[in-house]
């Protein structure tokens, strides 16, 4: 069985979320037709937009088919504090944040929670990337040592 393409994995995630392609593109701030035009890779800026709106989406899975679709099976992430939170369903545009005097208390609270969970998600992804980098550096060291040994023989 051939591995799924990025586009197929993206469509799987959209279906999982119960969205239409058009609503997904709109929620992420992507151009109309983005999904249908997706090829063998996705630009970093587009990945960032998708990740900001859907932080539960595992980008390693989306880009490379590695691991599972979600950062955890139930879509709930555990930040370093150990407290669990569910990613908010409300979308806010980080490029055009609402003025605090334009929001009622509930909306402002939702916005603050959105920012908090986005920050926690980014911290988790950063920690995961650091761990991955450390593993890769260790693998490189092993390979370099093997290469030196073979050159000495």
Beta strands, then each sheet from edge to edge (+ up, - down):
strand 1: 76-78
strand 2: 84-86
sheet 1: 1+ 2-
end
